[in-house]
Amino acid sequence: MQNRRPTSVLVIAILQLVFGGLGIVCGICGAVGSGFQDNPAFQGGGANNADQAKMKEAAKKFEEKTKEIEEKKAPGLHVYEVAAHVMGWVLSVAMIVSGLGLLKMQRWARGLAIVYAILSLLHKIVVAVYTLAFLNPAAQEALQQIPAEDRKVLETITNFTFILGDVLIFVTMVYPIIVLIVMLLPSVARAFRPYDPDRDLGEAEDHEDYRDPPAFDDRS
């Protein structure tokens, strides 16, 4: 007999499937987009406006200078990039698998959801530290080294991007924390215990004992 599924578990299961699916789609789109970006046939495309062409050229110089500085000052850059992408795929798959298992109230799915939450938090902490310690300073330095005219074009949007990126890193930590809290709730842990008629009957009788005794009708 399958235990009743708490509403909180159902919500987490659905979110795991949705966010995990989005992670897979975003990973595929990122890989495809990167390939298009590196292909000269997909570059340039019709910047008829002079301001657009100017901004595109400034962004290209900024990107090249940023990569140059990162190569020199960001330790283990290539290892970090590969590890970050691989971990993103692993976490997305773990979310989907655990979500399917949670819908069926499988005990292993609760354990996988807990492992996902812990690994996701650690992953995001590493990303935050590496970004704040190495990537952002490299980009800031690159911004100062490009020509003043290009810097004037990019400075406002680049600074906004830095702030938004830093905020998003910490915002994304909220979800795995919620998953961890829900999966560790005593009521959720009980829901995933193997069904035991004798134990469950005993617990039901204990609840009965705690109820107030019926009032006696003394009419004598």
VENFEN-V309481 format. One record per backbone hydrogen bond with DSSP energy under -1.0 kcal/mol. NH is the residue of the N-H (numbers start at 1). CO is the residue of the C=O. Records with the same first field share a line. If there is no record, write none. Layout:
NH: CO / CO
This chain:
10: 6
11: 7
12: 8
13: 9
14: 10
15: 11
16: 12
17: 13
18: 14
19: 15
20: 16
21: 17
22: 18
23: 19
24: 20
25: 21
26: 22
27: 23
28: 24
29: 25
30: 26
31: 27
32: 28
33: 29
34: 30
35: 31
36: 32
37: 33
38: 34
42: 39
43: 40
45: 43
48: 46
53: 49
54: 50
55: 51
56: 52
57: 53
58: 54
59: 55
60: 56
61: 57
62: 58
63: 59
64: 60
65: 61
66: 62
67: 63
68: 64
69: 65
70: 66
71: 67
72: 68
73: 69
74: 70
77: 74
80: 76
81: 77
82: 78
83: 79
84: 80
85: 81
86: 82
87: 83
88: 84
89: 85
90: 86
91: 87
92: 88
93: 89
94: 90
95: 91
96: 92
97: 93
98: 94
99: 95
100: 96
101: 97
102: 98
103: 99
105: 102
106: 101
110: 106
111: 107
112: 108
113: 109
114: 110
115: 111
116: 112
117: 113
118: 114
119: 115
120: 116
121: 117
122: 118
123: 119
124: 120
125: 121
126: 122
127: 123
128: 124
129: 125
130: 126
131: 127
132: 128
133: 129
134: 130
135: 130
136: 131
138: 134
139: 135
140: 136
141: 137
142: 138
143: 139
144: 140
145: 141
146: 142
151: 147
152: 148
153: 149
154: 150
155: 151
158: 154
159: 155
160: 156
161: 157
162: 158
163: 159
164: 160
165: 161
166: 162
167: 163
168: 164
169: 165
170: 166
171: 167
172: 168
174: 171
177: 173
178: 174
179: 175
180: 176
181: 177
182: 178
183: 179
184: 180
185: 182
189: 185
190: 186
191: 187
192: 188
193: 190
200: 196
201: 197
202: 198
203: 199
204: 200
205: 201
206: 202
207: 203
208: 204
209: 205
210: 206
211: 208
218: 216
219: 217
